[in-house]
């Protein structure tokens, strides 16, 4: 039974890794600046790191209606607008 502690450690390591990924992934995807009064935040998503072709947009805040269309990618810019 010498191999039981190794299996236990491997199982624990795998469980902790998966838990860390599950917690970290959504926070990265949706973490954004808070909006103040008379402000809106707009994300523009791009197809590559070169940021030449926009493929999606997401906006929230007080300047106009919020919108979310297109594709969300890992390549984006954030613009805060005062209105």
JOZI-V972095 format. One record per residue. N is the residue number from 1. RES is the residue in three letters. SS is DSSP state (@ for helix, = for strand, . for the rest). PHI is phi in whole degrees, 0 to 359 (* if undefined). Layout:
n->N res->RES ss->SS phi->PHI
n->N res->RES ss->SS phi->PHI
//
This chain:
n->1 res->UNK ss->. phi->*
n->2 res->UNK ss->. phi->288
n->3 res->UNK ss->. phi->273
n->4 res->UNK ss->@ phi->299
n->5 res->UNK ss->@ phi->296
n->6 res->UNK ss->@ phi->293
n->7 res->UNK ss->@ phi->296
n->8 res->UNK ss->@ phi->296
n->9 res->UNK ss->@ phi->296
n->10 res->UNK ss->@ phi->296
n->11 res->UNK ss->@ phi->295
n->12 res->UNK ss->@ phi->296
n->13 res->UNK ss->@ phi->299
n->14 res->UNK ss->@ phi->297
n->15 res->UNK ss->@ phi->296
n->16 res->UNK ss->@ phi->293
n->17 res->UNK ss->@ phi->297
n->18 res->UNK ss->@ phi->296
n->19 res->UNK ss->@ phi->295
n->20 res->UNK ss->@ phi->296
n->21 res->UNK ss->@ phi->294
n->22 res->UNK ss->@ phi->295
n->23 res->UNK ss->@ phi->283
n->24 res->UNK ss->@ phi->283
n->25 res->UNK ss->@ phi->296
n->26 res->UNK ss->@ phi->296
n->27 res->UNK ss->@ phi->296
n->28 res->UNK ss->@ phi->289
n->29 res->UNK ss->@ phi->291
n->30 res->UNK ss->@ phi->240
n->31 res->UNK ss->. phi->284
n->32 res->UNK ss->. phi->213
n->33 res->UNK ss->. phi->291
n->34 res->UNK ss->. phi->288
n->35 res->UNK ss->. phi->260
n->36 res->UNK ss->. phi->264
n->37 res->UNK ss->. phi->296
n->38 res->UNK ss->. phi->62
n->39 res->UNK ss->= phi->224
n->40 res->UNK ss->= phi->223
n->41 res->UNK ss->= phi->241
n->42 res->UNK ss->= phi->235
n->43 res->UNK ss->= phi->261
n->44 res->UNK ss->= phi->243
n->45 res->UNK ss->= phi->261
n->46 res->UNK ss->= phi->240
n->47 res->UNK ss->. phi->286
n->48 res->UNK ss->. phi->221
n->49 res->UNK ss->. phi->293
n->50 res->UNK ss->. phi->291
n->51 res->UNK ss->. phi->55
n->52 res->UNK ss->. phi->255
n->53 res->UNK ss->. phi->240
n->54 res->UNK ss->= phi->284
n->55 res->UNK ss->= phi->236
n->56 res->UNK ss->= phi->191
n->57 res->UNK ss->= phi->217
n->58 res->UNK ss->= phi->214
n->59 res->UNK ss->= phi->219
n->60 res->UNK ss->= phi->211
n->61 res->UNK ss->= phi->131
n->62 res->UNK ss->. phi->256
n->63 res->UNK ss->. phi->263
n->64 res->UNK ss->. phi->87
n->65 res->UNK ss->. phi->284
n->66 res->UNK ss->. phi->292
n->67 res->UNK ss->= phi->214
n->68 res->UNK ss->= phi->205
n->69 res->UNK ss->= phi->213
n->70 res->UNK ss->= phi->89
n->71 res->UNK ss->. phi->251
n->72 res->UNK ss->. phi->268
n->73 res->UNK ss->. phi->233
n->74 res->UNK ss->. phi->280
n->75 res->UNK ss->= phi->252
n->76 res->UNK ss->= phi->208
n->77 res->UNK ss->= phi->237
n->78 res->UNK ss->= phi->238
n->79 res->UNK ss->= phi->234
n->80 res->UNK ss->= phi->258
n->81 res->UNK ss->= phi->246
n->82 res->UNK ss->= phi->262
n->83 res->UNK ss->. phi->230
//
